[in-house]
Amino acid sequence: MIIKTKYKLCRRLGASLFEKTQTQKYALSETRKSGNRRLKRKKMPSQYGLQLIEKQKLRFSYGIREKQLSRYVKEAMVQKTKSPADSLYTRLELRLDNVVYRLGLAPTRAMARQLVSHGHIMVNGRKLSVASHKTKIGDKIEIRKGSQGKVVFADLQDKIKDVISVDWLNFDIKKKEGKVIAEPKLENQEIFDFKIILEFYGR
């Protein structure tokens, strides 16, 4: 997805969906632009409109197709061990491309998805190229030996310093190996309203 399209999506959905639109520089740029535009009275969205916007925010942020998200929701709704919202969030966060992104091996989820699909990532010693693969507690995620010298992984130690760490992942920089040590908790995120998203699919 080209950058201009990403910016349009963020303006339309009213959210910083992508890593490039979550910087202070982008926020200042948007503030200046809004000051130059004529103020227009925005129409208040309906309940359905709010649900649709929230669903689209989630889908574009994780970079998944509508069919995939719909399937995840159906799986979450039949879960009995946890709430549907918790189950949906856990499924999205434990996707292999998202884990690679959270570990700091890639600056964006899109890049993480590319690294996985090109065979640069291994899970428990086995090369995997399926970005949607569901990881689990105890899984070891590492850079394939033959890929460690690639430019994309250069200065990894410095890059990881800027990554916002999550408490359910652990990363050993010497081994270039990460590990899933717990399940992600919905209570630790404040970006998406999963209740509204589930209401959209429950219509």
C-alpha positions in Angstrom: 0.0 0.0 0.0 1.5 3.3 -1.1 2.0 6.0 1.6 -0.5 8.5 0.1 -3.2 5.8 0.4 -2.3 5.2 4.0 -2.6 8.9 4.8 -6.0 9.1 3.1 -7.2 6.1 5.2 -6.0 7.7 8.4 -7.8 10.9 7.6 -11.0 9.1 6.7 -11.0 6.8 9.7 -9.7 9.4 12.1 -6.9 7.3 13.5 -3.2 6.7 13.3 -3.4 3.3 11.8 0.1 2.9 10.5 3.6 3.3 12.0 4.4 6.2 9.6 1.3 8.1 10.8 2.0 7.7 14.5 4.9 10.1 14.6 5.0 13.6 16.1 6.0 15.0 12.7 2.9 13.6 11.1 0.6 14.9 13.8 2.1 18.5 13.4 1.7 18.2 9.7 -2.0 17.3 10.0 -2.5 20.1 12.5 -1.1 22.7 10.0 -3.2 21.3 7.1 -6.4 21.3 9.1 -5.7 25.0 10.0 -5.5 25.8 6.3 -8.7 24.0 5.4 -12.1 25.6 5.6 -14.0 24.3 8.6 -16.8 22.0 7.5 -19.5 20.6 9.7 -19.1 16.9 9.8 -22.1 14.7 9.8 -22.3 12.5 12.9 -22.0 8.8 11.9 -24.7 6.3 12.7 -24.2 3.4 15.1 -23.5 1.2 12.1 -21.1 3.8 10.8 -19.2 3.9 14.1 -19.0 0.1 14.1 -17.8 0.0 10.5 -15.1 2.6 11.1 -13.8 0.7 14.2 -13.7 -2.5 12.2 -11.8 -0.9 9.3 -9.3 0.6 11.7 -8.5 -2.8 13.1 -8.3 -4.5 9.7 -6.0 -1.9 8.1 -3.8 -1.7 11.2 -3.1 -5.4 11.2 -3.1 -5.6 7.4 -5.6 -8.4 7.1 -8.3 -9.1 4.7 -12.0 -8.9 5.5 -12.4 -12.7 5.1 -9.6 -13.3 7.6 -11.0 -11.0 10.2 -14.5 -12.4 9.8 -13.1 -15.9 10.4 -11.2 -14.7 13.5 -14.4 -13.2 14.9 -16.3 -16.5 14.3 -13.6 -18.4 16.1 -13.6 -15.9 19.0 -17.4 -16.1 19.4 -17.3 -19.9 20.0 -14.5 -19.7 22.6 -15.6 -20.7 26.0 -12.4 -20.1 28.0 -12.3 -16.3 27.6 -14.4 -13.5 26.3 -14.8 -13.0 22.5 -13.0 -9.7 22.7 -10.0 -11.2 24.6 -10.0 -14.1 22.2 -10.0 -11.9 19.1 -7.2 -9.7 20.4 -5.1 -12.7 21.3 -5.5 -14.2 17.9 -4.5 -11.0 16.1 -1.5 -10.4 18.3 -0.2 -14.0 18.1 0.0 -13.9 14.3 3.5 -14.5 13.2 3.9 -11.3 11.3 2.7 -9.3 14.3 5.1 -11.2 16.7 8.0 -10.4 14.3 6.9 -6.7 14.4 6.5 -6.6 18.2 9.9 -8.1 18.6 11.4 -5.2 16.7 12.7 -7.4 13.8 10.8 -5.2 11.4 9.7 -1.5 11.7 6.2 -2.1 10.4 3.7 -5.0 10.2 3.9 -4.8 6.4 7.6 -5.3 6.5 7.3 -8.1 9.0 4.8 -9.9 6.7 7.3 -9.6 3.9 10.2 -11.0 6.0 8.0 -14.0 6.9 6.8 -14.6 3.3 10.3 -14.5 2.0 11.5 -17.2 4.4 13.7 -15.1 6.7 12.0 -16.2 9.9 12.1 -19.5 11.7 9.7 -20.8 14.4 11.0 -23.5 16.7 13.9 -24.2 14.3 11.6 -24.6 11.2 11.3 -22.0 8.4 7.8 -20.7 8.0 6.5 -18.4 5.3 2.8 -18.1 6.5 2.3 -14.7 8.0 -1.0 -15.6 9.6 0.5 -18.6 11.5 -0.7 -18.6 15.1 2.2 -18.7 17.5 1.8 -20.0 21.1 3.4 -19.8 24.5 6.9 -21.4 24.3 7.4 -20.8 20.6 10.9 -19.5 19.7 11.0 -17.0 16.8 14.4 -16.4 15.2 16.1 -14.9 12.1 17.2 -17.7 9.8 21.0 -18.1 9.9 21.4 -17.4 6.2 19.4 -14.2 6.5 21.2 -12.7 9.5 23.6 -10.8 7.3 20.9 -9.1 5.3 20.8 -5.3 5.2 17.3 -5.3 6.7 18.7 -6.8 9.9 21.8 -4.5 10.1 22.2 -2.5 13.4 19.4 -4.6 14.9 20.6 -3.9 18.5 20.2 -0.1 17.9 16.9 -0.5 16.2 15.4 -2.6 19.1 16.2 0.1 21.6 13.4 2.2 20.1 10.9 -0.6 20.2 8.1 -0.4 22.7 8.4 -3.8 24.4 5.5 -6.0 25.4 5.4 -8.1 28.5 4.3 -11.3 26.6 7.5 -11.5 24.5 11.1 -11.8 25.3 14.1 -11.2 23.0 17.7 -12.3 23.2 19.7 -10.0 21.0 22.9 -12.2 21.1 21.0 -15.2 19.8 18.7 -13.0 17.7 15.9 -15.1 19.1 12.5 -14.2 20.6 10.2 -16.2 22.7 6.4 -16.0 23.4 6.3 -16.2 27.2 2.6 -15.3 27.8 -0.6 -14.5 26.1 -1.3 -10.9 25.1 -3.9 -9.1 27.3 -6.6 -7.0 25.9 -6.6 -4.7 28.9 -3.1 -3.5 27.9 -4.3 -1.9 24.7 -6.3 1.3 24.3 -6.5 1.8 20.5 -9.4 -0.4 19.4 -12.9 -0.9 20.8 -13.4 -4.6 20.3 -16.9 -4.5 21.8 -18.0 -2.3 18.9 -16.2 -4.5 16.3 -18.0 -7.6 17.7 -21.3 -5.8 17.5 -20.7 -5.1 13.9 -20.3 -8.8 13.1 -23.2 -9.8 15.4 -25.8 -7.8 13.4 
